[in-house]
Amino acid sequence: MSYTLVTALSDLREEEALKISEERLNSGENPQGILDDARSAMEIVGKRFEDSEYFIPDLVYSGEILQQITAMVKPKLKRNSQVERIGKIIIGTVAGDIHDIGKNIVTFMLDINGFEVHDLGIDVSEQKFVETIKETNINIVGLSGFLTLAFDSMKETIEAIKSAGLRDDVKIMIGGGQIDEEIKKYTGADSYGKDAMAAVSIAKAWLGGK
Amino acid sequence: METILTSLTKEVIIGDNQPTVLIGERINPTGKKKLSEALKLGDLEIVRREALAQVEAGADILDINVGTFGVNEVTLLPKAIQTVAEAVDIPLCIDSAFPEALEAALKIYSGKALINSVTGEEHSLAKVLPLAKKYNSAIIGLLQDDEGIPKDSERRLAIAHKVVMRAEAAGVPRENIIIDCMTFAVGADPGSGQAIIEAIRKIKAELGVNLTAGASNISFGLPRRNLLNNAFVVMAIAAGITCLIGDAAKVRPSCLAADLILGRDKRARRYVADYRKHQSMKKQSSLE
């Protein structure tokens, strides 16, 4: 069968996806069109993940193929024009918790879906979140945590953001193991997501609304 | 090296020449909505039933974790331990991230318990190791430290050394330490399966301690989880773990098979007994 970039990438056909991208680049096509198609393919991948047709390794693989395409396209983009970033987000595992598997997958998916992610790592103090919001002016924040004690850290982090007078400037999402609606309310977050794709859709929706 | 755990009436030995000891993981509200809701109301009926079901499925020890949002573990964990100890007679593994909850449960436990867990993080070493000493308990050491959860085998080995050294310095003898090698989702990191198997071999060779691993984490984010969990269990046992945290009903058959192949089940007593039990259950259900 003959693939387009959208079908090749969304079906995880690495070789075909790279070949098509290369041919299109060599034919003198505007590189932005290639990136737009790649983004549409990633939306299909996300949908398939939601439908349990794709699994975490599929997500990661799609991201790896996309990274190669982006690397290929980047040098051909017009001067001064970077690979377009649709938004920025600060993310970190909250104080007292060191779990980062989930956070790292979320970071990766946000990154390949067009976000510039400032990953503060694990066991991140309230002050560190507050300072980073101040320094960067980024208005989306993701708090991650796996342990039950992380819920209190999330609450305290959000309170610290409030005390710093920044609460109205940022949208905050939380995620990790046991998190649900009740914990969202307890912590004072704006939203929660059950997996990496949820984080991407929440962040995208907030971009539209702000 | 032998780690001995006891209940009021039973003794379980974890060691190289013993069959793999199975620690039942199901009394843990993470990802279990119904259990979580019941625990919030202080209702321990599901806990009691899960205890019985796991013993029926062949668990040798039961892990008891009541940590969920809205639960005071300091009061609920001892109650759960009490409830389970009244229902079943095997040793228990007391599981909480809060040292105060661990101590409250250790106070009322009759026998030599297993604590789950201490980590290589300073706050944990400082607070949890003294409990293992004070209550003469065995303790599971998780391979994570203030730097996070290790991805490779070398860092796992380094943290294992740290935990064992610190435990011995705190008066907890090496036979009372079981190192949890930190099973990692292979779907998230393709090298993680190999890293943990390597870690098991290295820690075993260098420290000689008993080792455990979670049977169910390896398959996170993948389909046919049970298949992966069982494949991992067999490899981990072959590499040197002597006990296993998992769902007894789902992983025990693989455990028994691995033990038999590795010569830990003389004359196939356990393997055949399990077969006979299933045969008679089948017969029973076809008669009904």
Boltz contact constraints between the chains, C-beta under 6 A:
constraints:
  - contact:
      token1: [A, 55]
      token2: [B, 221]
      max_distance: 6.0
  - contact:
      token1: [A, 55]
      token2: [B, 222]
      max_distance: 6.0
  - contact:
      token1: [A, 56]
      token2: [B, 187]
      max_distance: 6.0
  - contact:
      token1: [A, 56]
      token2: [B, 188]
      max_distance: 6.0
  - contact:
      token1: [A, 56]
      token2: [B, 221]
      max_distance: 6.0
  - contact:
      token1: [A, 57]
      token2: [B, 187]
      max_distance: 6.0
  - contact:
      token1: [A, 98]
      token2: [B, 144]
      max_distance: 6.0
  - contact:
      token1: [A, 98]
      token2: [B, 148]
      max_distance: 6.0
  - contact:
      token1: [A, 100]
      token2: [B, 148]
      max_distance: 6.0
  - contact:
      token1: [A, 101]
      token2: [B, 188]
      max_distance: 6.0
  - contact:
      token1: [A, 105]
      token2: [B, 188]
      max_distance: 6.0
  - contact:
      token1: [A, 122]
      token2: [B, 148]
      max_distance: 6.0
  - contact:
      token1: [A, 147]
      token2: [B, 97]
      max_distance: 6.0
  - contact:
      token1: [A, 148]
      token2: [B, 67]
      max_distance: 6.0
  - contact:
      token1: [A, 149]
      token2: [B, 97]
      max_distance: 6.0
  - contact:
      token1: [A, 151]
      token2: [B, 69]
      max_distance: 6.0
  - contact:
      token1: [A, 177]
      token2: [B, 30]
      max_distance: 6.0
  - contact:
      token1: [A, 178]
      token2: [B, 30]
      max_distance: 6.0
  - contact:
      token1: [A, 183]
      token2: [B, 69]
      max_distance: 6.0
